[in-house]
């Protein structure tokens, strides 16, 4: 057995592994929906930050799901010779998928911009309510769709819609598009990471005493935590982009060894999507770690999920009765402690 035969045998096993990894796609889909629901419900997250976060999460939700739909479409229509309607449906799925890819990268820069505005213009940021978040989200949406339509139109310039059985998705079909996407993602995330580091430095130097109201002081404190969480997730996206660039180079090597659209090319496409799904989990975990409100809500959900078992194992300790405190006294004490913490 030559090294080429051994390599092809390993590739066959990896292809089977990729089909099993549809379980990961289902898990990411469920957790992304849960994450979006909890971000919307969390009152400690500013509405502008919510909009950009939800836009990012939806991008990572669409990204792997539509890839699976394209694979399923080709699997179910292998024996059909008239491919017009099939290819038109595939192009529609491809446009949405590429738009979600571009949107996921663009959202990294939008998160940095949102944090910059929140840190530099705290009072104005509070007064503008959700207008900033709506503007950033709409820009991301229109920009991503425009780029996706342009890439797909260029890729399908000489595409035979009636007879072609080739994959109409540009990134899945050609390693060059994948290299372009990952290289652009790496550059944009590097810029976003540098930007967020500057925002964190500004937040550290910022004197909270200059803010006269509790709401602006509180918002400044939340901005610091948000900047930390976003910096971590952007660094993770940079690592994902580096892995994607390396994978694209390996796809180029497999193209030279085995020709166009080989099994090796399919393997690297599948692994790229798997890493993207794992990064989506990392992105959600980073935000849950650094946001106190989200952590509390997730813990309560776990208590609701396993509450019966926890209640059975919890022992009740009877102690001396606590003094009765009225709601007014409790509120006054809370605000005294809050004011002293900002001095």
C-alpha positions as CSV (number, residue, x, y, z in Angstrom):
1,X,0.0,0.0,0.0
2,X,1.5,3.3,-1.1
3,X,1.3,6.5,1.0
4,X,-1.4,7.8,-1.4
5,X,-3.6,4.8,-0.8
6,X,-3.1,5.1,2.9
7,X,-4.0,8.8,2.8
8,X,-7.2,8.1,0.8
9,X,-8.2,5.5,3.3
10,X,-7.7,8.0,6.2
11,X,-9.8,10.5,4.2
12,X,-12.6,8.0,3.9
13,X,-12.7,7.6,7.7
14,X,-12.7,11.4,8.1
15,X,-15.6,11.8,5.7
16,X,-17.6,9.3,7.8
17,X,-16.7,11.3,10.9
18,X,-17.9,14.5,9.3
19,X,-21.3,12.9,8.7
20,X,-21.5,11.9,12.3
21,X,-20.7,15.5,13.3
22,X,-24.2,16.6,12.2
23,X,-24.8,16.0,15.9
24,X,-22.6,19.0,16.7
25,X,-24.6,21.1,14.2
26,X,-27.8,20.2,16.0
27,X,-26.2,21.1,19.4
28,X,-24.9,24.4,18.1
29,X,-28.4,25.2,16.7
30,X,-30.2,24.5,20.0
31,X,-27.6,26.4,22.1
32,X,-27.6,29.3,19.7
33,X,-31.4,29.7,20.0
34,X,-31.1,29.4,23.8
35,X,-28.3,32.0,23.8
36,X,-30.3,34.5,21.7
37,X,-33.3,34.0,23.9
38,X,-31.3,34.7,27.0
39,X,-29.5,37.7,25.6
40,X,-32.9,39.3,24.7
41,X,-34.3,38.5,28.2
42,X,-31.2,39.8,30.1
43,X,-31.9,43.3,31.4
44,X,-28.3,44.0,32.3
45,X,-27.2,44.1,28.7
46,X,-27.7,47.4,26.8
47,X,-30.1,47.2,23.9
48,X,-27.5,48.3,21.4
49,X,-25.1,45.5,22.5
50,X,-28.0,43.1,22.4
51,X,-28.7,43.8,18.8
52,X,-25.1,43.3,17.6
53,X,-24.7,40.2,19.8
54,X,-27.9,38.6,18.4
55,X,-26.8,39.5,14.9
56,X,-23.5,37.6,15.6
57,X,-25.2,34.6,17.1
58,X,-27.7,34.4,14.2
59,X,-24.8,34.4,11.7
60,X,-23.2,31.5,13.5
61,X,-26.5,29.7,13.6
62,X,-27.2,30.1,9.9
63,X,-23.6,29.3,8.8
64,X,-23.5,25.5,9.6
65,X,-27.2,24.8,9.1
66,X,-27.4,26.0,5.5
67,X,-24.2,24.1,4.7
68,X,-25.9,20.9,5.8
69,X,-29.0,21.8,3.8
70,X,-26.9,22.2,0.6
71,X,-25.3,18.8,1.3
72,X,-28.7,17.2,1.9
73,X,-30.0,18.8,-1.3
74,X,-27.3,17.2,-3.4
75,X,-27.6,13.9,-1.7
76,X,-31.4,13.6,-2.4
77,X,-31.1,14.7,-6.0
78,X,-28.2,12.7,-7.3
79,X,-30.2,10.9,-10.0
80,X,-32.0,13.9,-11.4
81,X,-30.7,15.0,-14.8
82,X,-32.5,18.3,-15.2
83,X,-30.8,20.4,-12.6
84,X,-32.2,23.8,-13.2
85,X,-34.5,24.0,-10.1
86,X,-32.1,22.2,-7.9
87,X,-29.2,24.6,-8.8
88,X,-31.5,27.6,-8.4
89,X,-32.4,26.4,-4.9
90,X,-28.7,25.7,-4.2
91,X,-27.8,29.2,-5.3
92,X,-30.3,30.7,-2.9
93,X,-29.0,28.6,0.0
94,X,-25.4,29.6,-1.0
95,X,-26.2,33.3,-1.0
96,X,-27.6,33.1,2.5
97,X,-24.7,30.9,3.7
98,X,-22.0,33.2,2.3
99,X,-23.8,36.3,3.7
100,X,-23.8,34.6,7.2
101,X,-20.0,34.0,6.8
102,X,-19.4,37.6,5.9
103,X,-21.7,38.8,8.6
104,X,-20.0,36.8,11.3
105,X,-16.7,38.5,10.5
106,X,-18.2,41.9,10.1
107,X,-19.9,41.6,13.4
108,X,-16.5,41.4,15.1
109,X,-15.7,44.9,13.8
110,X,-19.2,46.1,14.7
111,X,-18.8,44.8,18.3
112,X,-15.6,46.8,18.5
113,X,-17.2,49.9,17.1
114,X,-20.2,49.5,19.5
115,X,-17.8,49.2,22.5
116,X,-15.9,52.3,21.3
117,X,-19.1,54.4,21.1
118,X,-20.2,53.0,24.5
119,X,-16.9,53.9,26.2
120,X,-16.3,57.3,24.6
121,X,-19.8,58.7,24.6
122,X,-21.5,57.2,27.7
123,X,-24.1,59.9,28.2
124,X,-24.9,60.2,24.5
125,X,-25.0,56.5,24.2
126,X,-27.6,56.3,26.9
127,X,-29.8,59.0,25.3
128,X,-29.7,57.5,21.8
129,X,-31.4,54.3,23.1
130,X,-31.3,51.6,20.4
131,X,-30.6,53.7,17.3
132,X,-26.9,52.9,17.3
133,X,-27.5,49.1,17.5
134,X,-30.1,49.3,14.7
135,X,-27.7,51.2,12.5
136,X,-24.9,48.8,13.0
137,X,-27.1,45.8,12.5
138,X,-28.6,47.2,9.3
139,X,-25.2,48.1,7.9
140,X,-24.0,44.5,8.6
141,X,-27.0,43.0,7.0
142,X,-26.9,45.0,3.7
143,X,-23.1,44.8,3.5
144,X,-23.0,41.0,3.9
145,X,-25.8,40.4,1.4
146,X,-24.1,42.7,-1.2
147,X,-20.8,40.9,-0.8
148,X,-22.5,37.5,-0.9
149,X,-24.4,38.3,-4.1
150,X,-21.2,39.6,-5.7
151,X,-19.1,36.5,-4.9
152,X,-21.8,34.1,-6.0
153,X,-22.4,36.1,-9.3
154,X,-18.7,35.9,-10.0
155,X,-18.5,32.2,-9.2
156,X,-21.5,31.3,-11.3
157,X,-20.5,33.3,-14.3
158,X,-20.1,30.3,-16.6
159,X,-22.2,27.9,-14.5
160,X,-24.5,25.4,-16.4
161,X,-27.7,25.5,-14.4
162,X,-29.4,22.8,-16.5
163,X,-26.8,20.0,-16.4
164,X,-24.1,20.9,-13.8
165,X,-23.8,18.7,-10.7
166,X,-21.0,20.7,-9.2
167,X,-21.4,22.4,-5.9
168,X,-22.6,25.9,-6.5
169,X,-21.3,27.1,-3.1
170,X,-18.1,29.1,-3.9
171,X,-16.2,28.3,-0.7
172,X,-17.1,24.6,-0.9
173,X,-16.2,24.4,-4.6
174,X,-13.0,26.4,-4.8
175,X,-10.2,26.7,-2.2
176,X,-9.3,30.2,-3.5
177,X,-12.6,31.6,-2.1
178,X,-11.9,30.0,1.2
179,X,-8.4,31.5,1.3
180,X,-9.9,34.9,0.5
181,X,-12.5,34.6,3.2
182,X,-10.2,33.5,6.0
183,X,-7.5,36.0,5.0
184,X,-10.0,38.9,5.1
185,X,-11.4,37.5,8.5
186,X,-7.9,37.4,9.9
187,X,-7.1,41.0,8.9
188,X,-10.5,42.4,10.1
189,X,-10.2,40.5,13.5
190,X,-6.7,41.7,14.0
191,X,-7.9,45.3,13.5
192,X,-10.9,44.7,15.8
193,X,-8.7,43.1,18.5
194,X,-6.3,46.1,18.4
195,X,-9.3,48.5,18.6
196,X,-10.8,46.6,21.6
197,X,-7.5,46.8,23.4
198,X,-7.5,50.6,23.0
199,X,-11.1,50.7,24.3
200,X,-10.0,48.7,27.3
201,X,-7.1,51.0,28.0
202,X,-9.5,54.0,27.8
203,X,-11.9,52.3,30.2
204,X,-9.1,51.6,32.6
205,X,-7.9,55.3,32.5
206,X,-11.4,56.6,32.7
207,X,-12.2,58.3,36.0
208,X,-15.6,57.1,37.1
209,X,-15.9,60.1,39.4
210,X,-16.6,62.4,36.4
211,X,-19.9,60.6,35.9
212,X,-22.5,62.3,38.2
213,X,-25.3,59.7,37.9
214,X,-25.5,56.1,39.0
215,X,-26.8,55.0,35.6
216,X,-23.7,56.4,33.7
217,X,-21.3,54.9,36.3
218,X,-23.1,51.6,36.1
219,X,-23.0,51.7,32.3
220,X,-19.2,52.4,32.4
221,X,-18.7,49.4,34.6
222,X,-20.7,47.2,32.3
223,X,-18.8,48.5,29.3
224,X,-15.5,47.3,30.9
225,X,-16.9,43.7,31.3
226,X,-18.3,43.7,27.8
227,X,-15.0,44.8,26.3
228,X,-13.2,42.0,28.0
229,X,-15.7,39.4,26.8
230,X,-15.6,40.7,23.2
231,X,-11.8,40.8,23.2
232,X,-11.7,37.1,24.1
233,X,-14.1,36.1,21.4
234,X,-12.3,38.2,18.8
235,X,-9.0,36.6,19.7
236,X,-10.7,33.2,19.3
237,X,-12.0,34.2,15.8
238,X,-8.4,35.2,14.9
239,X,-7.2,31.7,15.9
240,X,-10.1,30.2,13.8
241,X,-9.1,32.3,10.8
242,X,-5.4,31.2,11.1
243,X,-6.6,27.6,11.1
244,X,-8.8,28.3,8.1
245,X,-5.8,29.8,6.2
246,X,-3.7,26.7,6.9
247,X,-6.6,24.5,5.8
248,X,-7.0,26.4,2.6
249,X,-3.3,25.9,1.8
250,X,-3.7,22.2,2.5
251,X,-6.7,22.2,0.1
252,X,-4.4,23.7,-2.5
253,X,-1.9,20.9,-2.0
254,X,-4.6,18.3,-2.3
255,X,-5.7,20.0,-5.5
256,X,-2.1,19.5,-6.9
257,X,-2.0,15.9,-5.7
258,X,-5.4,14.5,-6.5
259,X,-7.0,17.0,-8.8
260,X,-10.1,19.2,-8.5
261,X,-12.9,18.4,-6.1
262,X,-11.2,15.3,-4.6
263,X,-12.2,13.6,-1.3
264,X,-9.4,15.5,0.5
265,X,-11.0,18.8,-0.6
266,X,-14.3,17.6,0.9
267,X,-12.6,16.6,4.2
268,X,-11.1,20.1,4.7
269,X,-14.4,21.8,3.9
270,X,-16.1,19.7,6.5
271,X,-13.4,20.2,9.1
272,X,-13.6,24.0,8.5
273,X,-17.3,24.0,9.2
274,X,-16.8,21.8,12.3
275,X,-14.2,24.3,13.7
276,X,-16.6,27.1,13.0
277,X,-19.3,25.3,15.0
278,X,-16.9,24.8,17.9
279,X,-16.0,28.5,17.8
280,X,-19.7,29.4,18.0
281,X,-19.8,27.5,21.3
282,X,-16.6,29.3,22.4
283,X,-18.2,32.7,21.5
284,X,-21.3,32.0,23.6
285,X,-19.2,30.7,26.5
286,X,-17.0,33.8,26.6
287,X,-19.9,36.1,26.9
288,X,-21.6,34.0,29.6
289,X,-18.4,33.9,31.6
290,X,-17.9,37.7,31.7
291,X,-21.5,38.9,32.0
292,X,-22.9,38.5,35.5
293,X,-26.5,38.8,34.4
294,X,-26.2,36.0,31.8
295,X,-24.3,33.8,34.3
296,X,-27.1,34.2,36.8
297,X,-29.8,33.4,34.3
298,X,-27.9,30.3,33.1
299,X,-27.5,29.1,36.7
300,X,-31.2,29.5,37.3
301,X,-32.0,27.5,34.2
302,X,-29.8,24.7,35.4
303,X,-31.5,24.8,38.7
304,X,-34.9,24.6,37.0
305,X,-33.6,21.7,34.9
306,X,-32.2,19.7,37.8
307,X,-34.2,21.4,40.6
308,X,-35.9,18.2,41.8
309,X,-32.6,16.4,42.4
310,X,-31.0,19.4,44.0
311,X,-33.9,19.9,46.4
312,X,-33.7,16.3,47.5
313,X,-30.0,16.5,48.3
314,X,-30.2,19.9,50.0
315,X,-30.4,19.8,53.8
316,X,-32.3,22.5,55.6
317,X,-30.5,24.2,58.6
318,X,-32.6,25.9,61.1
319,X,-31.0,29.0,62.7
320,X,-31.9,32.1,64.7
321,X,-34.6,34.2,63.1
322,X,-33.2,37.2,61.1
323,X,-34.4,40.7,62.0
324,X,-37.3,42.0,59.9
325,X,-36.2,44.6,57.4
326,X,-38.7,46.8,55.5
327,X,-38.5,47.3,51.8
328,X,-37.7,51.0,52.2
329,X,-34.8,50.2,54.6
330,X,-33.5,47.5,52.2
331,X,-33.6,49.9,49.3
332,X,-31.8,52.7,51.2
333,X,-29.1,50.3,52.4
334,X,-28.6,49.0,48.8
335,X,-28.1,52.5,47.4
336,X,-25.7,53.5,50.2
337,X,-23.6,50.5,49.4
338,X,-23.7,51.2,45.7
339,X,-22.7,54.8,46.1
340,X,-19.8,53.9,48.4
341,X,-18.5,51.3,45.9
342,X,-18.1,54.0,43.3
343,X,-16.2,56.5,45.5
